[in-house]
Structure formats: structure tokens, C-alpha cells
Amino acid sequence: MIFKTRIRSGNTALWIVCAVTVLSLFGGAVFANEFPAVILHDAKIVTVNSGFEIAQAIALKGERIQAVGSNEDILKLAGPDTKQISLGGKTVLPGLIDSHVHATGAAVYEFDHEIPPLETIDDVLKYVQKRAEILEDGQWIIMNQVFITRLRDQRFPNRQELDSVAPNNPVYFRTGPDAALNSMALKLNGIDKDFKITDGLPGKIEMDPTTGEPTGVIRAAGRFIKTQSSEKSPSPEERMAQLEKLLQDYNSVGITSIVQRSAGESDVTMFQTLKDQGKLTCRTFLCWGVSPDGEWSKVAEQIQKAADHPAHAYDNLLWLRGVKVFLDGGMLTGSAWMQKPWGVSTIYSITDPEYRGVLNIQPDRMYEIAKHCLERDLQITAHSVGDGAVKALVETYERVNNDFPVRDKRPCITHCNFMSEESILKMKALGIVADIQPIWLHLDGRTLLKQFGEERTRFFQPYKTLFDQGVIVGGGSDHMQRIGSLRSVNPYNPFLGLWTTLTRQPRWSDSPLHPEQLITREQALKFYTINNAWLTFEEQEKGSLEAGKLADLIVIDRDILTCPVEEVRAITVEQTWLGGKVVYEKK
């Protein structure tokens, strides 16, 4: 058989044509004159290949899978030094992929002090009070990413409540692009009843309709808030150690690849250093963060920097291939750009009946950014939460498609929560992919249903419709805070995410959210494996267990295809393999 292989010398890729004898198994190939280093057998190998075939054994050679098949066929390949491991019937899956993390920030989120679980306004106020007792008067109390949809009270803490527990400290309760501030924080930043946004950029200061005074809630206006942290900062070495620790924790729940969204130069450097030291235990796809504001030449310069970066050359451990911008606000905070008004809301402290959210980038600028990226072999994605933002981004990609075909460039939508039938059909036609966070349905579905009702949530994360239409979507966590797969604000345990796609069950709710959008277990597994590999242009390298692909796999404690659905969220990982080597083993 004749095949091609690529070798890399510096930044140069050379293709060499080779002739070898091969033995085909499951549509793949194994070199007949080479013995595998390891054979895992007596297992249920869920290949997630095109036929979703189940095998019994898998042979590994170097960092690749050599063959997959029956016990009989694979064990015949063993040589005198081949390590043979019986798994006693355990289930084996491809290594899981998280399509959306912020690992570098999450790793040091609790570097100064531990943040307790916050499920109610009372929890928030007790935490603020405790910090006020520790800090000196005038020092800032800053809370990041505490989402009101995750609070049982389903609302922002108000200005007076924050004043009552920290009268002598400015308080900044930041929740994504929006925030609540106490009186001292507002005063220090000059925000009063006469404050106006005059810089031409998006944003809104909520005012009490009775008094005309600011309520303390601001939307997409963090640029006006100047703070000074009282927390100790980690050194570069401490940041590196924490990142390494987090990646190992990802491994412990079966994650072998991640997509780092909104990366900057320091993020790339940290990942590159871990790679150089042989400590990068998750394959990492990087999305370069770009600010869309200001002169176009400055925006284009940021994009070109990503295109020219050494990490833009493909490497299966670390690859800078994406660019990310923020098109709208958040559904967790009340600023996602919707096609229809949000409606007056005590949950989100919305007083304007015509308020639709915040759109950060106007159509012409979004078009310029998307076109510039796609022309430079950079996958563009934009944080787009509301159905208005999703529609706007789809229309942007449709506009670029009039200039040149975008299908092979796989333009992406990040979050893509509220959708419409029209947007889904256009995504299918153009080859647009999406990065979705199922855990948001579980943690936030109760609040969203209360705010928007059945009809407006009909196309909230519509998994079945997307799969039926052939739109490639992948699952992620948007992990931003804390180390710990279930204690993080956005939990990164993929089995909780898988369970969510199979049940659509919101927390603190008695019934599923639009159960007609449930998917099968096979589709759910694709969500976190081969689909996510497609999102990063690596479906030929990983995402399924097939000969020639990278030997990234996990061994789990029960059969995900047949166990009771409630047990899916409780699945634990016994071993995680990356490139043919064990990077995690349960003790």
C-alpha cells in the first residue's frame, strides 16, 4: 500500500511517499512489521468512528493508535516487549475535548483566598461582610463571575444591601460584562444621577425610575470602573504551577484537549513553556483575543499578530488557530442581544421595556474582522449569546461568503444559546460551527424559563435540531473560576455536561426544558469528541479511536451507553491516556 507521511523540519512540512505492507482493521491500518508498545484488551472500546463501532481491543505505538479490533485480531499483533493490559470489560472512550475554557485565569482565581459556594444573596452578603472585616476601610472588595441566574434569589444584590455589609469599602460585584456596585464604588467612579455615557461605545447605567439615582447595576460599562485590588498576585512561576495543576485536574475527568478562548501573549507563553518542559497534558487550541474598537488599522494589526505568531504553525499539542471577539453581553446577567425586548425584569434589574441587550460590534466592523481573519487562515468566533447576536453573526458570515466560500474555514459561533430556525438553516448552508455550554442549561434554565417563557426558550440550545440538520456543534464549559470540576462556577466535569444533553434538566426545577430537543447517547458523545475535533480542524487527528489517530483515550467506571441515565453524571475516570502515555490514574 502507498501512503504519504508528513515530517516537520523547523516550520517546513515535507511530504514523503512511502510503501508499506499494512493490515486493515476497522477501516484503519497497522504496520505489519512493527509491534505495538501497548495493547488494551478485554474492553468495550467505543470508537466514535463513522459507524460508531464497538471493539474489544486497541493497540498503541508511540503517540498513535496502531489498530483497533477484536481481542483475537489485536492480540496477534503483540511482540515480545508489548505490554498487554486486560481492562476486565471496562468501557474506553476517546479522550474528551472541552471547546471553551479560560484555564490561565481559572487556575489562579483563588490564589489569594478560597471563595465559598454562593447560592443566595445572603451567601453573597456574608462573603462581602467577611471581606470587609478583613480589609482596611477604603480597600476594594471585588467579586468576579457570580451569576445571578445561579442564585436562588434570581436577582442582583442591590446597592443598599451591599452598603449595609460594607459601608466603608467600595464593592464591585462583577458578573460577566455587567455588575452591581455599592454607593462608595459608584461615588469613587463619579457615577451619579447625572452620569451619561458619551464615548459612543455600548453600555447602560440602570437608574431608579422613581428617584432617578443609579441603582448600582451597570451593563457593559466596566470601562468606567477603576478599582485597585487588595489581593496578592501570583508570580509567573506560581501562575505556571497553578496552570499545570489545573490541566492535571482536567485529565482526572477525562479531558485530553481544550480550547483556550481569548488568549493573549502571556497565555501563549505559559502553554508554550509547559509544552517545552513536557508538562502540557492537554492538547490546546488557542483563540487570540482581539479588541474590536478604535481605528481599523489597530484592529487589523492585532489579527495580523496572530497570523504571524510562531504558534500559528500546526502542532498537535499547541496551536494558535482562532480569533475571538465579544459581539454581545450575557444571558447570565441580562445583556445578551435579543431580537425582541427582554422585558421589564426584577431578576435582571431591567427597567426599560424596550431594552434588547447590548450589541458590542456593529455589522460593518464585524464583517471586516471576520473577513480579515478568514483570509489569514484564522478561524473567527464571536461571543454571541442572544438570538439577535447569533442572527447578526450568521449574517456576517453570509456576507463574507459572498466574497469567498467560508465552509472550509469553519467560522464559529461561541455560546450560541438562543437560536432560531432561520439561523440554524443558514448555519447548515454555510458550514458554520458552534461552541455550546450545556451546563448553562442545567444551572440557568430555571431562571431563563421564568424570564422568557416556553416559546422564547424553544430554540435555547436546540441539540436535536442541530444534529438533525447536520450542523456541527461541540460542547464546552466556559470554565473561568476555581480548580475542581464540580465546584467551579462553570463546572467543567464533562459527564455533567453529557448528562445535561440527555436530560435537559434545569437545577431546582421539576421538569426538563423542552425535552423534544433531547439527543441520543451516541450524539452526546460526539458532542464532546469528534465534533469538537471538527471545530478545531483536527477530526483526522483525534476525536475517535481509529488507526493512525493520536492515542488519546480514557477508561471509565461504567458503560455510558447502557447505564441508567441518572448515573451518567456520576461517571468517574479510571485512566486518562494522552499520546499513548498515562497522564492520570485513579488511586
C-alpha positions in Angstrom: 0.0 0.0 0.0 1.2 3.5 -0.8 0.7 6.3 1.7 2.0 9.8 2.4 3.5 11.0 5.7 4.5 14.4 6.7 7.6 15.3 8.6 8.4 18.7 10.0 11.8 20.5 10.0 11.5 23.8 11.7 8.5 25.5 10.1 8.7 23.4 7.0 6.4 20.5 6.3 7.7 17.8 3.9 5.6 15.1 2.4 7.3 11.7 1.7 5.6 8.9 -0.2 6.2 5.5 1.4 5.3 2.0 0.5 4.5 -0.4 3.3 2.5 -3.5 4.0 -0.5 -2.9 6.1 -3.2 -4.9 7.9 -6.6 -3.1 7.8 -8.7 -3.2 10.9 -11.9 -1.1 11.3 -11.0 0.9 8.2 -7.6 1.9 9.6 -4.1 0.5 9.2 -1.4 -1.0 11.2 2.3 -1.5 10.2 2.7 -5.3 9.9 6.4 -5.2 10.6 6.1 -3.1 13.9 5.0 -4.4 17.2 2.7 -2.2 19.4 4.1 -0.8 22.6 0.8 -1.4 24.4 -2.4 -3.4 23.9 -5.5 -2.8 25.9 -7.9 -5.7 25.6 -11.0 -7.3 27.1 -12.7 -3.9 26.9 -15.7 -2.1 25.4 -13.9 0.3 23.0 -16.4 2.9 22.0 -14.7 4.1 18.8 -17.0 7.0 17.8 -15.9 6.3 14.2 -18.3 6.9 11.4 -20.1 3.7 12.1 -20.0 4.2 15.9 -18.5 0.7 16.1 -17.6 -1.1 19.3 -14.3 -3.0 19.6 -12.7 -5.2 22.2 -9.0 -4.2 22.0 -6.8 -1.3 20.9 -3.0 -1.3 20.0 -0.9 1.7 20.7 2.5 2.5 19.1 4.3 5.8 20.0 1.8 8.5 20.3 -0.6 6.9 17.8 -3.2 4.2 17.6 -1.9 1.3 15.7 -5.0 -0.8 15.3 -8.5 -1.3 16.8 -10.5 -4.5 16.6 -11.3 -7.8 18.3 -9.3 -9.3 21.1 -8.2 -12.1 18.7 -7.0 -9.9 15.9 -5.3 -7.3 18.1 -3.5 -9.7 20.4 -2.0 -11.4 17.4 0.0 -8.2 16.8 1.8 -8.4 20.1 5.6 -8.6 20.1 7.9 -9.9 22.9 8.0 -6.4 24.5 4.4 -5.4 24.0 2.7 -4.5 27.3 -0.7 -6.3 27.4 -3.3 -4.9 29.8 -6.7 -6.5 30.4 -9.4 -4.0 31.3 -11.8 -6.6 32.5 -14.7 -5.3 30.4 -14.3 -1.6 31.2 -15.5 1.0 28.8 -13.0 3.0 26.8 -13.8 6.3 25.1 -11.8 8.8 23.0 -10.2 11.5 25.2 -12.8 14.2 25.8 -12.5 17.7 24.4 -13.7 20.9 26.1 -14.4 23.5 23.4 -14.3 26.5 25.8 -12.1 27.2 28.8 -10.2 30.1 30.3 -7.6 28.0 32.0 -4.9 30.5 32.8 -7.3 32.8 34.7 -9.2 30.0 36.3 -6.1 28.4 37.7 -5.3 31.4 39.9 -8.8 32.5 40.7 -8.4 31.5 44.3 -4.8 32.3 44.7 -5.3 34.9 47.4 -8.1 33.2 49.3 -10.8 30.5 48.8 -14.2 31.6 47.5 -17.0 29.8 49.3 -20.1 28.4 47.4 -22.5 31.3 46.7 -26.1 30.1 46.1 -28.1 33.0 47.6 -27.9 36.8 48.1 -27.4 36.0 51.8 -24.3 34.0 50.8 -23.0 36.9 48.8 -23.6 39.4 51.6 -22.0 37.2 54.2 -18.9 36.9 52.0 -18.7 40.7 51.4 -19.1 41.3 55.1 -16.3 38.9 56.0 -14.0 40.6 53.4 -14.9 44.0 54.9 -13.9 42.7 58.3 -10.5 41.5 57.0 -9.7 44.5 54.8 -8.9 48.1 55.8 -11.5 50.8 55.2 -11.4 52.0 51.6 -10.0 48.8 50.2 -11.9 47.3 47.3 -14.0 44.2 47.6 -14.2 42.6 44.1 -16.3 39.6 43.2 -15.9 38.2 39.7 -18.3 36.0 37.8 -21.0 35.4 40.4 -24.0 34.9 38.1 -27.5 36.0 39.3 -29.0 33.1 37.4 -27.1 30.8 39.7 -28.6 32.4 42.8 -31.8 31.1 44.3 -33.0 34.7 44.7 -32.6 35.2 40.9 -31.5 38.9 41.1 -28.6 41.2 41.6 -27.8 42.3 45.2 -28.9 45.8 45.4 -26.9 48.9 46.3 -28.4 49.2 49.7 -27.7 45.6 50.6 -24.1 46.0 49.7 -23.9 49.2 51.6 -25.3 47.5 54.7 -22.5 44.9 55.0 -19.6 47.1 53.6 -20.3 50.8 54.3 -16.7 51.7 54.4 -15.4 49.7 51.4 -16.2 50.0 47.7 -17.8 46.8 46.4 -17.7 45.6 42.8 -20.0 42.6 42.2 -18.9 41.8 38.7 -20.9 39.1 36.8 -19.6 38.8 33.2 -20.0 42.1 31.3 -22.4 43.5 33.9 -22.1 44.4 37.6 -23.6 45.8 40.8 -21.8 48.4 42.8 -22.4 49.9 46.3 -22.6 53.6 47.0 -18.9 54.1 47.7 -17.9 52.3 44.5 -20.3 54.5 42.5 -19.1 57.7 44.1 -15.4 56.9 43.6 -16.1 56.4 39.9 -18.2 59.5 39.5 -21.4 57.6 38.6 -24.5 59.6 39.9 -27.9 60.6 38.5 -26.3 63.0 36.0 -23.8 60.4 34.6 -24.1 59.9 30.9 -22.3 57.5 28.5 -20.8 59.8 25.9 -17.9 57.8 24.4 -20.1 56.2 21.7 -19.5 52.7 22.9 -22.2 50.3 24.2 -23.3 50.4 27.8 -26.1 51.3 30.2 -26.3 52.6 33.7 -29.6 51.5 35.3 -31.5 54.3 37.0 -34.2 54.0 39.6 -37.4 55.3 37.8 -38.7 56.9 41.0 -35.6 58.7 42.4 -33.5 59.0 39.2 -30.5 57.8 41.1 -28.3 54.9 39.8 -29.5 51.5 41.2 -25.9 50.3 41.2 -26.4 47.9 38.2 -24.3 48.7 35.2 -24.3 46.9 31.9 -21.3 46.6 29.5 -19.8 49.6 31.3 -16.9 48.2 33.2 -14.6 50.6 31.4 -15.9 53.3 33.7 -15.0 51.4 36.9 -11.5 52.0 38.2 -10.6 49.6 41.0 -7.5 48.7 43.0 -7.2 45.1 44.0 -6.2 44.3 47.6 -5.4 40.7 46.8 -1.9 39.3 46.4 -0.8 38.4 42.9 0.9 35.2 41.8 4.4 35.3 40.4 5.0 33.9 36.8 6.3 30.7 38.4 3.2 30.4 40.6 0.9 31.0 37.7 2.7 28.2 35.8 2.4 25.8 38.7 -1.3 26.5 39.1 -1.9 26.1 35.4 -0.1 22.7 35.4 -2.3 21.7 38.4 -5.5 22.7 36.6 -4.5 20.7 33.5 -3.9 17.7 35.6 -7.4 18.1 37.1 -8.8 18.3 33.6 -7.2 15.0 32.9 -8.8 13.5 36.0 -12.2 14.0 34.5 -11.2 12.6 31.1 -10.3 15.9 29.3 -7.3 15.5 26.9 -7.9 18.6 24.7 -9.1 22.1 25.4 -9.8 25.3 23.5 -8.4 28.3 25.3 -10.6 31.3 24.4 -9.5 34.9 24.4 -5.8 34.1 24.8 -3.1 36.8 24.9 0.7 36.7 24.6 1.2 35.8 28.2 -1.2 32.8 27.9 0.5 31.5 24.8 3.9 31.8 26.6 2.6 29.8 29.6 1.3 27.0 27.5 4.4 27.0 25.3 6.6 26.8 28.4 4.7 23.8 29.7 4.9 22.2 26.3 8.7 22.7 26.2 9.0 21.2 29.7 6.9 18.2 28.7 4.2 19.2 31.2 1.4 20.1 28.8 -1.1 17.3 29.5 -4.0 18.8 27.4 -3.7 19.5 23.7 -4.5 23.2 23.4 -6.1 25.1 20.6 -5.7 28.8 21.2 -8.1 31.7 20.2 -6.4 35.0 20.1 -8.4 37.7 21.9 -9.0 40.8 19.8 -10.5 44.2 20.8 -12.8 45.3 18.0 -12.9 49.0 19.0 -10.9 52.0 17.6 -9.2 52.6 14.3 -9.4 49.7 11.9 -5.6 49.7 11.4 -5.2 48.8 15.1 -7.7 46.0 14.9 -6.1 44.6 11.8 -2.7 44.8 13.5 -4.0 42.6 16.3 -5.3 40.0 13.8 -2.1 40.0 11.8 -0.1 39.4 15.0 -2.0 36.1 15.5 -1.5 35.2 11.9 2.3 35.8 12.1 2.7 34.2 15.5 5.1 31.1 15.6 2.3 29.1 17.4 0.1 29.5 14.2 2.1 26.7 12.7 0.3 23.4 13.4 1.4 21.4 16.3 -0.9 18.7 17.8 -0.1 19.9 21.3 -0.4 23.6 20.9 -1.9 25.5 18.0 -2.9 29.2 17.7 -5.6 29.0 15.0 -8.5 31.1 16.2 -9.5 34.7 16.9 -12.3 35.7 19.3 -14.3 38.9 19.9 -17.3 39.7 22.0 -20.4 40.5 19.9 -22.9 40.9 22.7 -23.3 40.7 26.5 -24.5 37.8 28.6 -27.7 35.9 29.3 -26.5 35.2 32.8 -26.5 38.9 33.6 -29.2 40.4 31.3 -27.2 42.0 28.5 -27.4 39.4 25.6 -28.6 41.0 22.4 -32.1 39.7 21.7 -34.3 40.0 18.7 -37.2 41.0 21.0 -37.0 43.1 24.2 -36.0 41.4 27.4 -39.0 42.9 29.2 -39.1 44.7 32.5 -37.5 42.3 35.0 -36.8 42.2 38.7 -34.5 39.3 38.0 -32.1 41.3 35.9 -33.0 44.8 37.2 -34.2 45.8 33.8 -36.5 48.9 33.9 -36.7 49.8 30.2 -39.5 47.8 28.4 -37.7 48.3 25.0 -34.3 47.1 26.2 -32.9 44.3 24.0 -29.4 43.9 25.5 -26.0 45.2 24.3 -24.5 44.8 20.9 -20.8 45.5 21.1 -19.8 45.4 17.4 -21.7 47.0 14.5 -22.3 44.9 11.3 -19.7 46.6 9.1 -16.9 46.2 11.7 -17.9 42.6 12.4 -17.7 41.9 8.7 -14.3 43.5 8.4 -13.0 41.4 11.3 -14.4 38.1 10.1 -13.1 38.6 6.5 -9.7 39.7 7.7 -9.4 36.6 9.9 -10.7 34.0 7.4 -8.4 35.4 4.7 -5.4 34.7 7.0 -6.2 31.1 7.9 -7.6 32.1 11.3 -10.9 30.7 12.5 -13.1 33.6 13.7 -15.5 33.2 16.5 -17.6 35.7 18.5 -19.2 35.5 21.9 -22.8 35.5 20.7 -25.4 34.6 23.4 -28.8 36.2 22.3 -30.7 35.2 19.3 -30.2 38.7 17.9 -26.4 38.4 18.2 -26.5 34.9 16.7 -28.5 36.2 13.7 -26.1 39.1 13.3 -23.1 36.9 13.3 -24.7 34.4 10.8 -25.5 37.3 8.5 -21.9 38.5 8.8 -20.5 35.1 7.7 -23.1 35.0 4.9 -21.8 38.4 3.8 -18.2 37.1 3.8 -19.4 34.1 1.8 -20.3 36.4 -1.0 -16.6 37.3 -1.2 -15.3 33.8 -1.0 -16.6 30.4 0.3 -16.4 30.1 4.1 -17.4 26.4 4.5 -13.9 25.0 4.7 -12.8 27.8 7.0 -15.4 26.7 9.6 -16.4 30.1 11.0 -17.7 29.6 14.6 -20.3 31.0 17.0 -19.3 30.9 20.7 -22.1 30.1 23.2 -24.9 30.3 20.5 -27.5 29.8 23.2 -30.7 31.5 21.8 -31.2 30.5 18.2 -33.9 30.5 15.5 -34.9 28.1 12.8 -33.7 30.6 10.2 -30.2 30.9 11.8 -29.8 27.1 12.0 -30.7 26.6 8.3 -28.1 29.3 7.3 -25.5 27.7 9.6 -26.1 24.4 7.8 -25.8 26.0 4.4 -22.6 27.9 5.2 -20.8 25.3 7.3 -20.9 27.5 10.4 -19.9 25.6 13.6 -20.8 26.3 17.2 -19.3 26.0 20.7 -22.1 25.4 23.2 -22.1 25.1 27.0 -24.7 22.5 28.2 -24.0 23.2 31.8 -25.7 26.6 31.3 -29.0 24.8 30.6 -28.7 22.9 33.8 -27.7 25.8 36.0 -29.6 28.6 34.4 -32.6 27.0 32.7 -35.0 27.7 35.6 -34.3 31.4 35.5 -34.4 31.7 31.7 -37.8 29.9 31.6 -39.1 32.3 34.2 -37.9 35.3 32.3 -38.7 34.3 28.7 -41.4 31.6 28.9 -41.8 28.4 26.8 -41.9 29.9 23.4 -38.8 32.1 23.6 -36.8 29.2 25.0 -38.0 26.8 22.3 -34.7 27.2 20.5 -32.4 27.5 23.5 -29.5 25.1 22.9 -31.6 23.0 20.5 -29.4 20.0 20.4 -31.7 17.7 18.4 -32.5 20.2 15.7 -28.8 21.0 15.3 -27.9 17.3 14.9 -30.9 16.6 12.6 -29.8 19.5 10.4 -26.2 18.3 10.3 -24.8 21.5 12.0 -21.5 20.6 13.7 -21.7 21.7 17.4 -19.3 20.9 20.2 -19.6 21.0 24.0 -17.6 23.1 26.4 -17.8 24.5 29.9 -16.6 28.1 29.7 -14.5 27.3 32.8 -13.4 30.6 34.3 -13.1 30.1 38.1 -11.6 27.7 40.6 -9.9 24.3 40.3 -12.4 21.5 40.9 -14.6 20.1 38.2 -17.9 20.4 40.2 -17.0 23.4 42.5 -16.1 25.8 39.7 -18.7 28.4 38.8 -19.0 26.9 35.4 -18.4 23.2 36.2 -16.0 21.5 33.7 -16.9 17.9 34.5 -17.9 16.7 31.0 -20.1 13.9 32.4 -22.3 16.5 34.0 -22.4 18.2 30.6 -23.2 14.9 28.8 -26.0 14.2 31.4 -27.5 17.6 30.7 -27.7 16.9 26.9 -29.5 13.6 27.8 -32.0 15.1 30.3 -32.2 18.9 29.7 -33.0 19.1 33.4 -32.5 22.5 35.0 -31.3 22.7 38.6 -34.1 23.5 41.1 -36.7 22.6 38.6 -39.2 19.7 38.4 -39.3 19.2 34.6 -36.9 19.3 31.7 -36.6 22.3 29.4 -38.0 21.4 26.0 -37.4 17.7 26.1 -38.2 17.5 22.4 -34.6 18.6 22.0 -33.0 15.6 23.7 -30.3 13.7 21.9 -29.1 10.1 22.0 -26.1 8.9 24.0 -24.1 8.4 20.7 -24.8 12.0 19.7 -23.9 13.3 23.2 -20.5 11.5 23.0 -19.9 13.0 19.6 -20.6 16.4 21.2 -17.5 16.1 23.4 -15.3 14.1 21.0 -15.3 14.0 17.2 -17.5 17.2 16.9 -15.1 19.2 19.0 -12.2 17.8 16.9 -14.0 19.1 13.8 -14.3 22.5 15.5 -10.5 22.7 15.7 -9.9 21.2 12.2 -8.4 18.1 13.8 -11.0 15.4 13.0 -8.3 13.4 11.2 -6.0 13.6 14.2 -8.3 12.9 17.2 -11.9 12.7 18.4 -12.3 9.0 17.7 -10.4 5.8 18.3 -9.1 4.7 14.8 -5.8 3.5 13.5 -3.4 6.3 12.7 -5.0 8.8 15.1 -3.5 10.2 18.3 -3.7 7.7 21.2 -5.9 9.9 23.4 -8.3 7.8 25.4 -10.0 7.3 28.7 -11.1 4.3 30.8 -14.3 4.9 32.7 -16.0 3.1 35.6 -19.3 2.1 33.9 -20.8 1.8 30.4 -22.0 5.2 29.4 -24.1 3.7 26.6 -26.2 1.4 28.8 -26.1 2.6 32.4 -29.2 4.4 33.8 -29.2 8.0 32.6 -29.0 9.4 36.1 -25.7 7.6 36.5 -24.1 9.4 33.6 -23.3 12.5 35.7 -21.7 10.3 38.3 -19.2 8.5 35.9 -15.6 8.6 37.1 -12.5 8.2 35.1 -10.0 5.5 36.0 -7.3 6.2 33.5 -6.5 9.0 31.0 -4.1 8.5 28.2 -2.5 11.2 26.1 -0.4 10.3 23.1 -0.1 6.7 24.3 1.0 7.6 27.8 -1.0 7.6 31.0 -1.4 11.1 32.4 -3.9 10.3 35.1 -4.7 7.1 37.0 -7.3 6.9 39.8 -5.8 6.0 43.1 
